[in-house]
Amino acid sequence: MANHKSALKRARQSVVRHARNSINKTKVKNTVKKALSTIGGPQEESALALKKAMSMLHKAASKGTLHPRNAARRISRLSQHIFKGQTES
C-alpha cells in the first residue's frame, strides 16, 4: 500500500476510475450485444440499435475508457455485421 500522501490520493483515484471504466465497458458490451441480436430482424430496428451502439462506443472513447482506434474498429466491424445480415435476409 502507498505511504506518501500523493500516492494515497492516486490509489483512491485509481479505484474511482476503475469503477467508472467498468460501468462504461459494461454499457458498451450490452448495447453491442443488443445491436447484434437485431440482425435478421427489421432494418429500422437494426439501424437504430447500431446508432445507439456507435454512440456508446464514441462516448467510451471520448471518456478514455476505450482507445479511439479500438472504438473505431468495433464500430466498423459491427456495422459490417449488421449490413451483411440485412443484405442476406
Secondary structure, DSSP 8 states (H G I E B T S, - for coil): ---SHHHHHHHHHHHHHHHHHHHHHHHHHHHHHHHHHTTTS-HHHHHHHHHHHHHHHHHHHHHTSS-HHHHHHHHHHHHHHHHHHHHH-
